[in-house]
Amino acid sequence: MKWFFKIFFKTIRLIVGPIVLLVDKLTTPRGIKRPAEEQQKVDQEAKNFILYQFKTCPFCIKVKRNNKRLSLNIETRDAQHNPVHRDELLQGGGQVKVPCLRIIDNNGNDQWMYESDEIMKYLTDRFAA
């Protein structure tokens, strides 16, 4: 019976995943328009963030859409299919759970933020116009 559920949910993900990605692509939000030098400053600050994600995770898509709305160019890393990124997430954050925002401060210290709503609030508070 366990194998049945495993196959069932894997099949559901294979069917629903591409649909979710297509809907996201078709309904991409517009970003904030900033003056060039202000956007350059935001891009420089965004280099201190890395978003660990699974491509079809709805919570990850929610965070990425928020990043597009805020015009943030945050590096994303696939923790589902890339074992190096998955291991970084496990070693640094302590668990393989996505979305996870890695925040690197000026001293090189890491902070790992896991909840999508918390990530979105943090980024919105920091970068919203």
Rosetta blueprint (number, residue, H / E / L):
1 M L
2 K H
3 W H
4 F H
5 F H
6 K H
7 I H
8 F H
9 F H
10 K H
11 T H
12 I H
13 R H
14 L H
15 I H
16 V H
17 G H
18 P H
19 I H
20 V H
21 L H
22 L H
23 V H
24 D H
25 K H
26 L H
27 T L
28 T L
29 P L
30 R L
31 G L
32 I L
33 K L
34 R L
35 P L
36 A H
37 E H
38 E H
39 Q H
40 Q H
41 K H
42 V H
43 D H
44 Q H
45 E H
46 A H
47 K L
48 N L
49 F E
50 I E
51 L E
52 Y E
53 Q E
54 F L
55 K L
56 T L
57 C L
58 P H
59 F H
60 C H
61 I H
62 K H
63 V H
64 K H
65 R H
66 N H
67 N H
68 K H
69 R H
70 L L
71 S L
72 L L
73 N L
74 I L
75 E E
76 T E
77 R E
78 D E
79 A L
80 Q L
81 H L
82 N L
83 P H
84 V H
85 H H
86 R H
87 D H
88 E H
89 L H
90 L H
91 Q H
92 G H
93 G H
94 G L
95 Q L
96 V L
97 K L
98 V L
99 P L
100 C E
101 L E
102 R E
103 I E
104 I E
105 D L
106 N L
107 N L
108 G L
109 N L
110 D E
111 Q E
112 W E
113 M E
114 Y L
115 E L
116 S H
117 D H
118 E H
119 I H
120 M H
121 K H
122 Y H
123 L H
124 T H
125 D H
126 R H
127 F H
128 A L
129 A L
